[in-house]
Amino acid sequence: MTSERIRDPETDELLTPKNAAVVIIDYQPVQVNSIASMDRQSLVDNIVGLAKIARAYELPIVHSTVNVQTGLNKPPIPQLRQVLGDLPTYDRTSINAWEDREFVDAVKSTGRGKLVMAALWTEACLTFPTLDALREGYEVYPVVDAVGGTSLISHEVALRRIEQAGARPITWVQLLCELQRDWSRKETVGDFTRLFIETGGTAGLQFAYDRDER
């Protein structure tokens, strides 16, 4: 029953609230409505869950949109704006967010070397900044159940491409467990349970049932 001494959260090899940042790119109506690789409602639930996890564990969040200021695209979906509403949004015209100076400066200003990244589409707005960030020495963790492509094959090939380049795929549940890591971190146990239930669907309901039975 004795856990090892809690590791240095800034140098830990695993993700912690002190060594990771979350990057969210282009969850706008046109992009969400064009997703064909997974159920769109599940996609929305998962990206909102990811944003809530980042806020609960106080990870820096870099949020980017494309072509809102030009009038060619709409702001992010309201479910995500509700969670991220008070944070700055870095709008750009480039498909590859890493080719936008303000976005890259915002990522670098977090001081974090591990980037938990989600973007639409997988084959473009996730792939391109992931490859560039990897080349600059970042560790990139694409949240595979919170991203989607215009077809299943486009999504899967894009994930294979970035994984072969060194990206480290993760799911929102894995991220939540990795940030919590130890139930002795009691200050976030309540957030863990709430987020698991809110985002976990059937699994979340079973977790809640098991918890209540104990």
Contacts in CASP RR format, 6 or more apart in sequence:
PFRMAT RR
TARGET T0000
AUTHOR 0000-0000-0000
METHOD contacts of the structure
MODEL  1
MTSERIRDPETDELLTPKNAAVVIIDYQPVQVNSIASMDRQSLVDNIVGL
AKIARAYELPIVHSTVNVQTGLNKPPIPQLRQVLGDLPTYDRTSINAWED
REFVDAVKSTGRGKLVMAALWTEACLTFPTLDALREGYEVYPVVDAVGGT
SLISHEVALRRIEQAGARPITWVQLLCELQRDWSRKETVGDFTRLFIETG
GTAGLQFAYDRDER
3 182 0 8 1.000
3 184 0 8 1.000
6 182 0 8 1.000
7 16 0 8 1.000
9 16 0 8 1.000
9 17 0 8 1.000
9 18 0 8 1.000
9 19 0 8 1.000
10 16 0 8 1.000
10 18 0 8 1.000
10 19 0 8 1.000
11 19 0 8 1.000
12 19 0 8 1.000
14 178 0 8 1.000
14 181 0 8 1.000
15 114 0 8 1.000
15 116 0 8 1.000
15 141 0 8 1.000
15 170 0 8 1.000
15 175 0 8 1.000
15 178 0 8 1.000
15 179 0 8 1.000
16 178 0 8 1.000
16 179 0 8 1.000
16 181 0 8 1.000
17 57 0 8 1.000
17 58 0 8 1.000
17 59 0 8 1.000
17 179 0 8 1.000
19 112 0 8 1.000
19 113 0 8 1.000
19 114 0 8 1.000
20 59 0 8 1.000
20 112 0 8 1.000
20 113 0 8 1.000
20 114 0 8 1.000
20 115 0 8 1.000
20 116 0 8 1.000
20 141 0 8 1.000
20 179 0 8 1.000
21 59 0 8 1.000
21 60 0 8 1.000
21 61 0 8 1.000
21 62 0 8 1.000
21 107 0 8 1.000
21 110 0 8 1.000
21 111 0 8 1.000
21 112 0 8 1.000
21 113 0 8 1.000
21 114 0 8 1.000
21 115 0 8 1.000
21 116 0 8 1.000
22 50 0 8 1.000
22 51 0 8 1.000
22 53 0 8 1.000
22 54 0 8 1.000
22 59 0 8 1.000
22 60 0 8 1.000
22 61 0 8 1.000
22 62 0 8 1.000
22 115 0 8 1.000
22 116 0 8 1.000
22 117 0 8 1.000
22 118 0 8 1.000
23 61 0 8 1.000
23 62 0 8 1.000
23 64 0 8 1.000
23 97 0 8 1.000
23 107 0 8 1.000
23 115 0 8 1.000
23 116 0 8 1.000
23 117 0 8 1.000
23 118 0 8 1.000
23 119 0 8 1.000
23 129 0 8 1.000
24 47 0 8 1.000
24 50 0 8 1.000
24 51 0 8 1.000
24 61 0 8 1.000
24 62 0 8 1.000
24 63 0 8 1.000
24 64 0 8 1.000
24 80 0 8 1.000
24 84 0 8 1.000
24 118 0 8 1.000
24 119 0 8 1.000
25 63 0 8 1.000
25 64 0 8 1.000
25 65 0 8 1.000
25 97 0 8 1.000
25 117 0 8 1.000
25 118 0 8 1.000
25 119 0 8 1.000
25 120 0 8 1.000
25 125 0 8 1.000
25 126 0 8 1.000
25 129 0 8 1.000
26 64 0 8 1.000
26 65 0 8 1.000
26 66 0 8 1.000
26 119 0 8 1.000
26 120 0 8 1.000
26 125 0 8 1.000
27 44 0 8 1.000
27 47 0 8 1.000
27 76 0 8 1.000
27 77 0 8 1.000
27 80 0 8 1.000
27 118 0 8 1.000
27 120 0 8 1.000
28 65 0 8 1.000
28 66 0 8 1.000
28 68 0 8 1.000
28 73 0 8 1.000
28 74 0 8 1.000
28 75 0 8 1.000
28 76 0 8 1.000
28 77 0 8 1.000
28 120 0 8 1.000
29 74 0 8 1.000
29 77 0 8 1.000
30 73 0 8 1.000
30 74 0 8 1.000
31 120 0 8 1.000
31 121 0 8 1.000
31 125 0 8 1.000
32 40 0 8 1.000
32 43 0 8 1.000
32 44 0 8 1.000
32 77 0 8 1.000
32 120 0 8 1.000
33 40 0 8 1.000
34 121 0 8 1.000
34 149 0 8 1.000
34 150 0 8 1.000
35 43 0 8 1.000
35 120 0 8 1.000
35 121 0 8 1.000
35 148 0 8 1.000
35 149 0 8 1.000
35 150 0 8 1.000
36 149 0 8 1.000
36 150 0 8 1.000
36 151 0 8 1.000
36 152 0 8 1.000
37 122 0 8 1.000
37 148 0 8 1.000
37 149 0 8 1.000
37 150 0 8 1.000
37 151 0 8 1.000
37 152 0 8 1.000
37 154 0 8 1.000
37 155 0 8 1.000
37 156 0 8 1.000
38 145 0 8 1.000
38 148 0 8 1.000
38 155 0 8 1.000
42 145 0 8 1.000
43 146 0 8 1.000
43 147 0 8 1.000
43 148 0 8 1.000
44 77 0 8 1.000
44 79 0 8 1.000
44 80 0 8 1.000
45 199 0 8 1.000
46 143 0 8 1.000
46 145 0 8 1.000
46 146 0 8 1.000
46 172 0 8 1.000
46 199 0 8 1.000
47 80 0 8 1.000
47 118 0 8 1.000
47 146 0 8 1.000
48 79 0 8 1.000
48 80 0 8 1.000
48 83 0 8 1.000
48 199 0 8 1.000
49 83 0 8 1.000
49 146 0 8 1.000
49 172 0 8 1.000
49 195 0 8 1.000
49 198 0 8 1.000
49 199 0 8 1.000
50 116 0 8 1.000
50 118 0 8 1.000
50 143 0 8 1.000
50 146 0 8 1.000
50 172 0 8 1.000
50 175 0 8 1.000
51 61 0 8 1.000
51 80 0 8 1.000
51 83 0 8 1.000
51 84 0 8 1.000
52 83 0 8 1.000
52 195 0 8 1.000
52 198 0 8 1.000
52 199 0 8 1.000
53 59 0 8 1.000
53 172 0 8 1.000
53 175 0 8 1.000
53 176 0 8 1.000
53 179 0 8 1.000
53 195 0 8 1.000
54 61 0 8 1.000
54 116 0 8 1.000
55 61 0 8 1.000
55 83 0 8 1.000
56 188 0 8 1.000
56 191 0 8 1.000
56 195 0 8 1.000
57 179 0 8 1.000
57 188 0 8 1.000
57 191 0 8 1.000
59 116 0 8 1.000
59 179 0 8 1.000
60 110 0 8 1.000
60 111 0 8 1.000
60 112 0 8 1.000
61 84 0 8 1.000
61 87 0 8 1.000
62 90 0 8 1.000
62 103 0 8 1.000
62 106 0 8 1.000
62 107 0 8 1.000
62 110 0 8 1.000
63 76 0 8 1.000
63 84 0 8 1.000
63 87 0 8 1.000
63 88 0 8 1.000
63 89 0 8 1.000
63 90 0 8 1.000
64 89 0 8 1.000
64 90 0 8 1.000
64 91 0 8 1.000
64 92 0 8 1.000
64 97 0 8 1.000
64 100 0 8 1.000
64 103 0 8 1.000
65 73 0 8 1.000
65 75 0 8 1.000
65 76 0 8 1.000
65 89 0 8 1.000
65 90 0 8 1.000
65 91 0 8 1.000
65 92 0 8 1.000
66 73 0 8 1.000
66 91 0 8 1.000
66 92 0 8 1.000
66 93 0 8 1.000
66 94 0 8 1.000
66 95 0 8 1.000
66 125 0 8 1.000
67 73 0 8 1.000
67 91 0 8 1.000
67 92 0 8 1.000
67 93 0 8 1.000
68 74 0 8 1.000
68 75 0 8 1.000
68 89 0 8 1.000
68 91 0 8 1.000
69 91 0 8 1.000
70 93 0 8 1.000
75 81 0 8 1.000
75 89 0 8 1.000
76 84 0 8 1.000
76 89 0 8 1.000
88 106 0 8 1.000
90 97 0 8 1.000
90 100 0 8 1.000
90 102 0 8 1.000
90 103 0 8 1.000
90 106 0 8 1.000
92 99 0 8 1.000
92 100 0 8 1.000
92 102 0 8 1.000
92 103 0 8 1.000
93 100 0 8 1.000
94 100 0 8 1.000
95 124 0 8 1.000
95 125 0 8 1.000
95 128 0 8 1.000
96 124 0 8 1.000
96 125 0 8 1.000
96 128 0 8 1.000
96 129 0 8 1.000
96 132 0 8 1.000
97 103 0 8 1.000
97 104 0 8 1.000
97 119 0 8 1.000
97 125 0 8 1.000
97 128 0 8 1.000
97 129 0 8 1.000
98 104 0 8 1.000
98 128 0 8 1.000
98 129 0 8 1.000
98 132 0 8 1.000
98 133 0 8 1.000
99 128 0 8 1.000
99 132 0 8 1.000
107 115 0 8 1.000
107 133 0 8 1.000
113 137 0 8 1.000
113 138 0 8 1.000
113 139 0 8 1.000
114 138 0 8 1.000
114 139 0 8 1.000
114 141 0 8 1.000
115 133 0 8 1.000
115 138 0 8 1.000
115 139 0 8 1.000
115 140 0 8 1.000
115 141 0 8 1.000
116 141 0 8 1.000
116 143 0 8 1.000
116 170 0 8 1.000
116 175 0 8 1.000
117 126 0 8 1.000
117 129 0 8 1.000
117 130 0 8 1.000
117 133 0 8 1.000
117 140 0 8 1.000
117 141 0 8 1.000
117 142 0 8 1.000
117 143 0 8 1.000
118 126 0 8 1.000
118 142 0 8 1.000
118 143 0 8 1.000
118 146 0 8 1.000
118 147 0 8 1.000
119 125 0 8 1.000
119 126 0 8 1.000
119 129 0 8 1.000
119 147 0 8 1.000
120 126 0 8 1.000
120 147 0 8 1.000
120 148 0 8 1.000
120 149 0 8 1.000
121 147 0 8 1.000
121 148 0 8 1.000
121 149 0 8 1.000
121 150 0 8 1.000
121 154 0 8 1.000
121 155 0 8 1.000
121 158 0 8 1.000
122 142 0 8 1.000
122 147 0 8 1.000
122 148 0 8 1.000
122 149 0 8 1.000
122 154 0 8 1.000
122 155 0 8 1.000
122 158 0 8 1.000
122 159 0 8 1.000
123 149 0 8 1.000
123 150 0 8 1.000
123 154 0 8 1.000
123 155 0 8 1.000
123 157 0 8 1.000
123 158 0 8 1.000
124 158 0 8 1.000
126 142 0 8 1.000
126 147 0 8 1.000
126 158 0 8 1.000
126 162 0 8 1.000
127 158 0 8 1.000
127 161 0 8 1.000
127 162 0 8 1.000
130 140 0 8 1.000
130 142 0 8 1.000
130 162 0 8 1.000
130 165 0 8 1.000
130 167 0 8 1.000
131 161 0 8 1.000
131 162 0 8 1.000
131 165 0 8 1.000
133 140 0 8 1.000
134 140 0 8 1.000
134 162 0 8 1.000
134 165 0 8 1.000
134 166 0 8 1.000
134 167 0 8 1.000
139 168 0 8 1.000
140 162 0 8 1.000
140 166 0 8 1.000
140 167 0 8 1.000
140 168 0 8 1.000
141 167 0 8 1.000
141 168 0 8 1.000
141 169 0 8 1.000
141 170 0 8 1.000
141 175 0 8 1.000
142 159 0 8 1.000
142 162 0 8 1.000
142 167 0 8 1.000
142 168 0 8 1.000
142 169 0 8 1.000
142 170 0 8 1.000
143 170 0 8 1.000
143 171 0 8 1.000
143 172 0 8 1.000
143 175 0 8 1.000
144 159 0 8 1.000
144 169 0 8 1.000
144 170 0 8 1.000
144 171 0 8 1.000
145 171 0 8 1.000
145 172 0 8 1.000
146 172 0 8 1.000
147 155 0 8 1.000
148 155 0 8 1.000
149 155 0 8 1.000
149 158 0 8 1.000
159 169 0 8 1.000
163 169 0 8 1.000
170 178 0 8 1.000
172 199 0 8 1.000
173 196 0 8 1.000
173 200 0 8 1.000
173 203 0 8 1.000
176 192 0 8 1.000
176 195 0 8 1.000
176 196 0 8 1.000
179 188 0 8 1.000
180 188 0 8 1.000
180 189 0 8 1.000
180 192 0 8 1.000
183 189 0 8 1.000
193 207 0 8 1.000
193 208 0 8 1.000
193 211 0 8 1.000
196 203 0 8 1.000
196 204 0 8 1.000
196 207 0 8 1.000
197 204 0 8 1.000
197 205 0 8 1.000
197 207 0 8 1.000
197 208 0 8 1.000
200 207 0 8 1.000
END
